[in-house]
Amino acid sequence: MRTEVTHVSLLGQPAPKCFGDVLQRILKAKSFWQKGRYGPLAEAWDRMTRELLGEEVAGATRVGEFRHGRVTIETDSPILLQELGGFLCQRLLERLRTMPAGRDVRELRFRLGRGGPTGPSQGRDE
């Protein structure tokens, strides 16, 4: 008798195909990826969102990219994407710019994260 192994999708994501995919998901989930790449900026974002918006929102957002003064924040929640990109955007930008790690930030953008239900091509600034 032959046993078949099936790949189970977690959180709406396709099953990983190789060890590198698994490792990348683990690192992103644990925030090692963002803190290693953007260090102080990622920590400032995390601290600020915890103070202003609470633990749940801080845990659901992360710095995805910082280039030419533009910070792109990723979230896996379409609802949170709308709230952050709407009326909260200016308030968050002003607060971030008061922090040493955020003084070079000129613009905030938001998009669904790589693990989001619709994938990266559905983000606001793509």
PLY file of the C-alpha trace (Angstrom):
ply
format ascii 1.0
element vertex 126
property float x
property float y
property float z
element edge 125
property int vertex1
property int vertex2
end_header
0.00 0.00 0.00
1.34 3.40 -0.97
0.98 6.46 1.26
0.72 9.85 -0.38
2.04 12.97 1.27
-0.01 16.09 0.71
1.14 19.65 1.25
-1.15 21.59 3.52
-1.65 25.30 3.00
-1.19 27.39 6.14
-3.08 30.66 6.50
-4.06 30.67 2.84
-0.45 30.48 1.68
0.84 27.84 -0.69
2.86 25.10 0.93
6.61 25.82 0.91
8.59 24.07 -1.80
12.04 24.22 -0.27
13.84 24.85 2.99
14.61 28.45 1.99
10.88 29.21 1.72
10.28 27.76 5.18
13.18 29.71 6.68
12.02 32.97 5.10
8.52 32.53 6.54
9.89 31.81 9.99
12.21 34.81 9.96
9.48 37.15 8.75
7.06 35.83 11.32
9.57 36.42 14.08
10.49 39.90 12.76
14.18 38.98 12.48
14.11 39.86 8.80
12.90 43.43 9.21
14.98 44.22 12.28
18.13 42.95 10.62
17.57 44.91 7.46
16.14 48.17 8.78
17.20 47.95 12.44
16.42 51.21 14.22
13.62 52.18 11.84
11.80 48.86 12.36
12.21 49.17 16.12
10.92 52.76 16.05
7.89 51.71 13.99
7.15 48.86 16.38
7.48 51.04 19.48
5.38 53.85 17.98
2.54 51.60 16.82
2.43 49.85 20.20
2.07 53.24 21.93
-0.47 54.73 19.52
-2.45 51.76 18.23
-1.83 48.86 20.59
-0.19 45.46 20.62
-2.47 43.86 18.05
-1.82 46.44 15.34
1.91 46.53 16.08
2.05 42.76 15.71
0.21 42.88 12.40
2.48 45.44 10.70
6.14 45.52 9.73
8.58 47.65 7.77
8.69 46.14 4.29
10.99 48.59 2.58
12.73 51.94 3.03
13.96 53.69 -0.07
14.49 57.35 -1.00
12.67 58.59 2.10
9.66 56.36 1.50
8.80 53.72 4.08
6.51 50.93 2.96
4.68 49.21 5.78
3.29 45.73 5.20
0.27 44.19 6.85
-1.55 40.93 6.25
-4.94 42.54 6.94
-6.88 44.31 4.16
-8.98 46.10 6.79
-5.92 47.39 8.61
-4.42 48.41 5.27
-7.42 50.71 4.67
-7.28 52.22 8.15
-3.53 52.87 8.11
-3.48 54.25 4.58
-6.46 56.49 5.29
-6.96 58.79 8.22
-4.08 57.41 10.33
-1.34 57.90 7.73
-0.53 61.56 8.40
-0.60 61.12 12.18
1.77 58.14 11.97
4.14 59.97 9.62
4.32 63.02 11.87
5.00 60.91 14.94
7.61 58.74 13.18
9.49 61.84 12.04
9.88 63.00 15.64
11.93 59.88 16.39
15.68 59.82 15.57
15.34 56.72 13.37
12.49 58.30 11.42
13.75 61.80 10.73
14.65 60.96 7.09
11.18 59.57 6.36
9.23 61.72 3.92
6.38 59.40 3.02
4.54 56.37 4.38
2.94 53.80 2.11
1.05 50.68 3.01
0.56 47.38 1.21
-0.55 43.86 1.86
2.45 41.85 2.99
4.00 38.93 1.20
1.91 36.63 3.37
-1.31 38.54 2.76
-4.39 36.81 1.36
-4.07 38.46 -2.03
-0.29 38.49 -2.35
2.17 41.31 -3.00
0.82 42.42 -6.37
-2.35 43.70 -4.73
-0.60 46.27 -2.53
-1.33 49.99 -2.78
1.97 51.09 -4.24
2.68 48.21 -6.59
0 1
1 2
2 3
3 4
4 5
5 6
6 7
7 8
8 9
9 10
10 11
11 12
12 13
13 14
14 15
15 16
16 17
17 18
18 19
19 20
20 21
21 22
22 23
23 24
24 25
25 26
26 27
27 28
28 29
29 30
30 31
31 32
32 33
33 34
34 35
35 36
36 37
37 38
38 39
39 40
40 41
41 42
42 43
43 44
44 45
45 46
46 47
47 48
48 49
49 50
50 51
51 52
52 53
53 54
54 55
55 56
56 57
57 58
58 59
59 60
60 61
61 62
62 63
63 64
64 65
65 66
66 67
67 68
68 69
69 70
70 71
71 72
72 73
73 74
74 75
75 76
76 77
77 78
78 79
79 80
80 81
81 82
82 83
83 84
84 85
85 86
86 87
87 88
88 89
89 90
90 91
91 92
92 93
93 94
94 95
95 96
96 97
97 98
98 99
99 100
100 101
101 102
102 103
103 104
104 105
105 106
106 107
107 108
108 109
109 110
110 111
111 112
112 113
113 114
114 115
115 116
116 117
117 118
118 119
119 120
120 121
121 122
122 123
123 124
124 125
